[in-house]
Each structure stands twice: as C-alpha cells, then as structure tokens.
Amino acid sequence: MKSNIGFIGCGNMAKAMIGGLVKGELFLPENIHCYDPSEVARAQVAAEFGVNVQESNVAVAAQADYLVLAVKPFLYGKVMEEIAGSIKPSVIIVSIAVGVGFEDIKGFLGREIKVIRTQPSTPAFVGESDSTLCPDGQMTPEDIADVIMIFESFGKAEIISEKLMEVVPGIASSAPAYTMLLIEAMADGGVLHGFPRDQAYRLSAQAVYGAAKLVLESGEHPGKLKDQICTPGGTTIEAVRVLEAKGFRDAVISAVDACARKSLAMSKKQD
C-alpha cells in the first residue's frame, strides 16, 4: 500500500470517502491531501477530519499516490489538464465520475497512466458504501488489491466490467437516494397513525437495514424471504397486495432504468 491519497474536490462524496478512510484508519489524516475551490468546503473537511488541505489542485496532485477526482464530470478535462505536469508517474487515478471513460482521462492527460473507474456511495460515511470498481489494463493485480482495500475500508467493493459502469448507479451508487424515499414514506405512514416522527424514522430505517442484512447474510432469494413474512390472510400480504396494485415493482424497475439511461447519455456526451 502506497503512502498518500489525494482528493481534488471536497463535496459530499469526497467527504463520505474521507470520513470512511479516517474511521477505517487505512491512512493517517496527515497522509490525506485535499483541495476544493470553496474556502468553506476546505475549512469543513480540515475541521472535521484533520486532513492536509492544500493550496491548489496541483499541490494535491504532486503529493498523491492515489488521486481521487471528486469533481463534476464536466470539470474533468479542465482539472486533468491543470495537473497533468504535476502528477507522479506511478500515480493511480481514481475516477468517481459517471460517464467519464478511461480514454477520456488519458486523453486529457496526453499519456498512458493507471486509471480505475469507481462508483462509491454516500453510506461510506458509516462504513457501508456499495462501491463498484473497474480497473484499466495498466493496473497490476497488486494495484487492484490495494484499491479494493481502500474502498473496503468504508464498505463493500466489487469489480465489474466497464460496460456496466454506466448502469451501476441505478442499483448501487444512486440507490441510497430512493431508499431514503422509501424510509421517509414508511415513516409518513407511521405518523399518519400517530407515531412520533423521530421514532417512525428509526423504526422504518431499521426495518430497511435489517431486511438488507438478512438478504446479504442468509444468501436466500429476496422473494423467499418475503414469502416467509407473509402469513396467509395476514397484515403483510395485505400490504404487499396494495404495493403491487400501485405498481411498486414497476416503479422501482423504471427508476433503475431511467437512472441507467441518464448515465449512458452522459457517457455519450463525453465522446
């Protein structure tokens, strides 16, 4: 494992990853280097995590053995051209942008370099990111193992093919947002029947967390686990009946499809 990791951009996703790295103790705070054009963002990340805040993107790039590009996709070209002369020859570029491919990044830099495309998620804050990773052909097995270790310090990580990188937000990195909608809606239903809101949020969130953990740890098909809860003629099957009648399953599939299509469209804009 190399010594220093750098973050260009200190937005929500970067802060989630930095928080996970600090909590996971894979890097010391002094070995995490960051820059953001926002003075407020820089001050927040320094105060919260005690990391090294640099004076520019170039300064971060000069320090980093792993360089996380945590900026919007449309800024990648500008940032990469700015830091091209400052990055270490052995650096591993970690892209977290939707729609920015290997050739885009190497084209911006004007040379071959090690790149890994990734999609982490904001539950990294609590050590539960569902990250997907796609290394390029320049990375060695040791490089890949090191990056997996980085991402596993704040959750789970899986290697996928590049053709799935534009699809994965629908079921992974973007999915926490619509899971939050589910929790909020469940809690609203509880409030409708008299539950205090804070208690309704806790119960709903724990139900989602527990169900997810049961799927992951039991290895059983989600449909089988659902059937085990649905007592004949009971309350759960009545709720399932209403969800099906309202198009719950179709709405979720359509949301995943829409997310994937948007991601694919963004990828084509980079071509």
Summary of the structure (lengths in Angstrom):
residues: 271
radius of gyration: 20.8
end to end distance: 33.6
largest distance: 68.6
contacts: 846
relative contact order: 0.10
helix: 58%
strand: 13%
